[in-house]
Amino acid sequence: QVVQYRVNAGPLAAGSWYADAGDQGSRFVGEGCHFVDTISWWLGSEPVAVSAASAKNDPDNMVVTLNYGDGSIATVAYLTDGDPRYPKEAMEVFGEGKVAKMDNFQRIELWQGGRRQMKKSTLQLDKGQKDEMAAFVDAVKSGGAMAISIASLMATTEATFAAMHGVRDGSTHAVGGAASDGDETLAITETAEG
């Protein structure tokens, strides 16, 4: 499958703490995990290689390419210079003669056999945070399994840090089981160093 995820993150206010790369790493490190995690959930697979490139004047205005163990590829366009009133997120998935599109968590389209099925939410924007927190609390209270495995969380975190490194050095970074010993410590080293 091929996945395209577009995020209209928009510009930050001048002097925002979130723009302090020295303390925060990057905007993508802080927020990109959500998009990588969504793609990985959809594919049922974890990334094995990550590359990224950014606009010359803004390292947070970037495109990340994720290669998955099942042969799928995905791009995340994390865009910081668009109109902030434009809808924030859209994801398109192409595969098996079908196209699925999520438009800002408010409308879903499925194209198959030349026909379109569409569902539109009549409720407020729902990204699932309330249900995710309820599942987390339930797992803690009951001692049951977490909704998202530690392995998946680690893979997403590693891919997010690898994207930041890809912007800096222009190379593709192996992650997860495909990583060499040097690359496996990428996320841990970055976290420890700040």
C-alpha positions as CSV (number, residue, x, y, z in Angstrom):
1,Q,0.0,0.0,0.0
2,V,1.0,3.6,-0.4
3,V,0.0,6.2,2.2
4,Q,0.1,10.0,2.0
5,Y,-0.5,11.9,5.2
6,R,-0.7,15.7,4.9
7,V,-0.4,17.8,8.0
8,N,-1.0,21.6,7.8
9,A,0.7,22.4,11.1
10,G,0.8,26.1,10.3
11,P,3.3,28.7,11.6
12,L,4.1,29.2,15.2
13,A,3.8,32.6,17.0
14,A,7.1,34.5,17.2
15,G,9.0,33.4,20.3
16,S,7.0,30.2,20.9
17,W,8.7,27.7,23.2
18,Y,7.8,25.0,20.7
19,A,10.1,26.5,18.2
20,D,13.2,26.2,20.5
21,A,15.0,23.4,18.7
22,G,17.7,23.3,21.4
23,D,15.2,22.3,24.1
24,Q,12.5,20.7,22.1
25,G,14.3,18.9,19.3
26,S,11.9,19.8,16.5
27,R,8.2,20.2,16.0
28,F,8.1,16.9,14.2
29,V,9.7,15.1,17.2
30,G,6.9,16.6,19.4
31,E,4.0,15.9,17.0
32,G,5.1,13.6,14.2
33,C,4.7,10.5,16.3
34,H,0.9,10.8,16.0
35,F,1.1,10.6,12.2
36,V,3.6,7.8,12.1
37,D,1.5,5.9,14.7
38,T,-1.7,6.3,12.7
39,I,0.0,5.1,9.5
40,S,1.6,2.1,11.3
41,W,-1.8,1.2,12.8
42,W,-3.5,1.3,9.4
43,L,-0.8,-0.8,7.7
44,G,-0.5,-3.2,10.7
45,S,3.3,-2.9,10.3
46,E,6.2,-0.9,11.7
47,P,8.7,1.2,9.7
48,V,12.1,-0.2,8.8
49,A,13.6,2.8,7.1
50,V,13.1,6.6,7.4
51,S,14.3,9.5,5.3
52,A,13.4,13.1,5.4
53,A,14.0,16.5,3.7
54,S,13.0,20.0,4.7
55,A,12.6,23.4,3.2
56,K,15.8,25.4,3.2
57,N,14.6,28.1,5.5
58,D,12.6,26.0,7.9
59,P,13.7,22.5,9.1
60,D,10.2,21.8,10.5
61,N,8.6,22.3,7.1
62,M,9.4,18.8,5.9
63,V,8.5,15.6,4.1
64,V,9.2,12.2,5.7
65,T,9.3,8.9,3.8
66,L,8.7,5.7,5.8
67,N,9.4,2.3,4.4
68,Y,7.5,-0.6,6.1
69,G,8.4,-4.2,6.7
70,D,5.4,-5.3,4.6
71,G,6.6,-3.4,1.5
72,S,4.3,-0.4,2.0
73,I,5.6,3.1,1.8
74,A,4.3,6.3,3.3
75,T,5.0,10.0,3.2
76,V,4.1,12.5,5.9
77,A,4.1,16.1,4.6
78,Y,4.5,18.2,7.8
79,L,3.9,21.7,6.5
80,T,4.5,24.8,8.6
81,D,3.9,27.7,6.1
82,G,0.3,27.1,5.0
83,D,-2.8,29.0,6.0
84,P,-3.7,28.0,9.5
85,R,-7.4,28.1,8.7
86,Y,-7.0,25.3,6.1
87,P,-8.0,21.9,7.6
88,K,-5.1,20.3,9.4
89,E,-5.0,16.7,8.4
90,A,-5.7,14.4,5.5
91,M,-4.6,10.8,4.8
92,E,-5.0,8.9,1.6
93,V,-4.3,5.2,1.3
94,F,-3.9,3.5,-2.1
95,G,-3.9,-0.3,-2.5
96,E,-5.7,-3.4,-3.7
97,G,-7.6,-1.4,-6.3
98,K,-9.1,0.9,-3.6
99,V,-8.5,4.4,-2.3
100,A,-9.4,5.4,1.3
101,K,-9.3,9.0,2.3
102,M,-9.7,10.6,5.8
103,D,-10.3,14.3,5.7
104,N,-9.5,16.0,9.0
105,F,-11.2,13.3,11.1
106,Q,-14.6,14.6,9.8
107,R,-15.1,12.7,6.5
108,I,-14.1,9.3,5.2
109,E,-14.3,8.2,1.6
110,L,-13.7,4.8,0.2
111,W,-13.4,4.4,-3.6
112,Q,-13.7,0.9,-5.0
113,G,-14.9,-0.4,-8.3
114,G,-15.4,3.1,-9.6
115,R,-17.8,3.9,-6.8
116,R,-17.5,6.2,-3.8
117,Q,-18.8,5.5,-0.3
118,M,-18.7,8.4,2.1
119,K,-19.3,9.0,5.8
120,K,-19.3,12.4,7.3
121,S,-19.4,13.1,11.0
122,T,-22.1,15.4,12.3
123,L,-20.3,15.6,15.6
124,Q,-17.4,17.6,16.7
125,L,-13.9,16.8,15.5
126,D,-12.9,13.5,17.1
127,K,-9.3,12.3,16.9
128,G,-9.9,9.5,19.4
129,Q,-8.0,10.9,22.4
130,K,-11.0,10.4,24.8
131,D,-11.3,6.7,23.8
132,E,-7.6,6.2,24.0
133,M,-7.4,7.7,27.5
134,A,-10.3,5.5,28.6
135,A,-8.6,2.4,27.2
136,F,-5.3,3.3,29.0
137,V,-7.1,3.9,32.3
138,D,-9.0,0.6,31.9
139,A,-5.8,-1.3,31.2
140,V,-4.1,0.2,34.2
141,K,-7.0,-0.6,36.5
142,S,-7.6,-4.1,35.2
143,G,-3.9,-5.0,34.7
144,G,-4.8,-5.9,31.1
145,A,-2.9,-5.2,27.9
146,M,-2.3,-1.7,26.7
147,A,-4.2,-0.6,23.6
148,I,-0.8,0.2,21.9
149,S,2.1,-2.1,22.6
150,I,5.4,-0.9,24.0
151,A,7.1,-2.3,20.8
152,S,4.9,-0.1,18.6
153,L,5.5,3.0,20.7
154,M,9.2,2.4,20.6
155,A,9.1,1.9,16.8
156,T,7.2,5.1,16.3
157,T,9.5,7.1,18.6
158,E,12.6,5.7,16.8
159,A,11.1,6.6,13.4
160,T,10.3,10.1,14.6
161,F,13.9,10.7,15.8
162,A,15.2,9.1,12.6
163,A,13.2,11.7,10.5
164,M,14.9,14.5,12.4
165,H,18.3,13.0,11.8
166,G,17.4,12.5,8.1
167,V,16.7,16.2,7.8
168,R,20.1,17.0,9.3
169,D,22.3,14.5,7.4
170,G,20.2,13.8,4.3
171,S,20.5,10.0,4.6
172,T,18.0,7.2,5.1
173,H,18.1,5.6,8.6
174,A,17.3,2.0,9.3
175,V,15.0,1.6,12.3
176,G,13.5,-1.2,14.3
177,G,14.7,-4.7,13.4
178,A,16.3,-3.4,10.3
179,A,18.6,-1.1,12.2
180,S,22.3,-1.7,12.8
181,D,23.6,-1.4,16.4
182,G,24.6,2.2,15.8
183,D,21.2,3.2,14.5
184,E,19.3,1.3,17.2
185,T,20.5,3.8,19.8
186,L,19.6,6.8,17.7
187,A,16.4,7.7,19.7
188,I,17.9,6.8,23.1
189,T,21.0,8.9,22.5
190,E,19.0,11.8,21.2
191,T,16.8,11.7,24.3
192,A,19.7,11.4,26.7
193,E,21.6,14.3,25.1
194,G,18.5,16.5,25.0
